[in-house]
Amino acid sequence: MTPATLRRTATTGPTLILDVAAVTANVRAISAIRRQAGARGAGEVMAVVKADGYGHGLADVARAALAGGATRFGVTSVAEAYTLRDLGFTEPVLSWLNPVNADFTQATRAGVELAVPSHAHLRAVARQTPGAGVHLQLDTGMARDGTPPEQWESLCHTARCAERAGFVRVVGVMGHLACAAEPGHPANRRGRECFDWGVRVALGAGLRPRDRHLAATAATLSDPRTHHSLSRIGAGLVGIDESGRVRLRPALRLTAPLVTVRTVPAGTAVGYGHTWTSPRATRLGLVPVGYADGLPRCVAACAQVQVAGVRRRVVGRLSMDMTVIDLGPDPAACSARAGDVVTLFGPGDGGEPTAADWARWAGTLEHEIVTGLGPRLRRVVTTHTGPGPDERATR
Ligand SMILES: *Cc1c(COP(=O)(O)O)cnc(C)c1O
């Protein structure tokens, strides 16, 4: 056996299980919401698979999203777009975050469309990849990416000139909302109105963009007025709905085996810095995952895991590679033994913590938890959420 094969057959270590059926179901649910709201047209869901498919695995998330009805992909850099091509995906791809000196030369030939957030980008794209399909990107209220509104008319006119001369094809206009996770926030109305104005300006300049897109997951789920011709869905693919409006299915489960279980007397200090001392005699379990695997070290005071069907507290500091849990003194209340599977997080329907719980404990977003998971976790794919016989190792 090669080392890679040996690694893959070491099935007992810390494991990330991706439920591809959840991704497919989430895309279907989001498409249905767009349809019910009256959105029409092909290409209604762009699967945003940046950051390795939100840490879930680019190829598997991309494939599962297509199975659910997504028709194209969105990524940040052209490098991510070319990775999709290397993996054999032939669907349209939009790349929206590149420095002006990025290598765009392959983009048009590879069917990769490029967002244009400035005049300089328009020039760079037109020079390097004549005939490129571009999406003019308007800053609709984030002061982050996109052309500031005061330069928009000029960008639209310059783009129209470049289009007439055959240097670019303006196939889309895009914006992005800063506060869509808070549906009542006044910035959402301002962002919507800014986008509507931006589209009118583009049409007035003689552009005829096929795609008009403003909404990511939260806006799509909470406000049909943001739908336009297309939604860019990233978090929603993997079951994250920041708007809190729709129950999507989290697609990841993180498990690890209990390495040891030991009984300690009252007054036993645990881990680096002795930040926790057992108030009574208890059993401690050692779990072989830590902050190098992406678990936030700051959660130690409140984090929980599930083992033998019950929630158990994390005690002491998380280490780089390991975490200690308090199994309690009573084997009748928690029968966990060495070798048993500990669930760090999962979809939550079996009583286990969720990635959203870890995010809350850490004072961050679920996005940060799932995109921060470390590369040494074994990754497997399943079509249901529990570990089972159809598991397939991917790395
Ligand atoms: C990441 C990203 C998205 C996807 O957002 P989600 O809220 O994860 O669906 C959409 N548009 C842009 C510009 C992005 O950067």
The ligand as a Tripos MOL2 file, in Angstrom:
@<TRIPOS>MOLECULE
LIG
   15    15     1     0     0
SMALL
NO_CHARGES

@<TRIPOS>ATOM
      1 C1        -19.0360   35.0590   -0.7780 C.3       1 LIG1
      2 C2        -19.9020   35.8950   -1.6600 C.ar      1 LIG1
      3 C3        -21.2120   35.4840   -1.9460 C.ar      1 LIG1
      4 C4        -21.8780   34.3140   -1.2680 C.3       1 LIG1
      5 O1        -22.4060   34.7850   -0.0460 O.3       1 LIG1
      6 P1        -23.1980   33.8290    0.9480 P.3       1 LIG1
      7 O2        -23.7860   34.7650    1.9490 O.co2     1 LIG1
      8 O3        -22.1980   32.9060    1.5300 O.co2     1 LIG1
      9 O4        -24.2310   33.1200    0.1440 O.co2     1 LIG1
     10 C5        -21.9250   36.2250   -2.8640 C.ar      1 LIG1
     11 N1        -21.3980   37.3150   -3.4500 N.ar      1 LIG1
     12 C6        -20.1570   37.7540   -3.1730 C.ar      1 LIG1
     13 C7        -19.6400   38.9560   -3.8570 C.3       1 LIG1
     14 C8        -19.3630   37.0570   -2.2610 C.ar      1 LIG1
     15 O5        -18.1270   37.4990   -1.9860 O.3       1 LIG1
@<TRIPOS>BOND
     1     1     2 1
     2     2     3 ar
     3     2    14 ar
     4     3     4 1
     5     3    10 ar
     6     4     5 1
     7     5     6 1
     8     6     7 2
     9     6     8 1
    10     6     9 1
    11    10    11 ar
    12    11    12 ar
    13    12    13 1
    14    12    14 ar
    15    14    15 1
@<TRIPOS>SUBSTRUCTURE
     1 LIG1         1 GROUP 0 **** ****
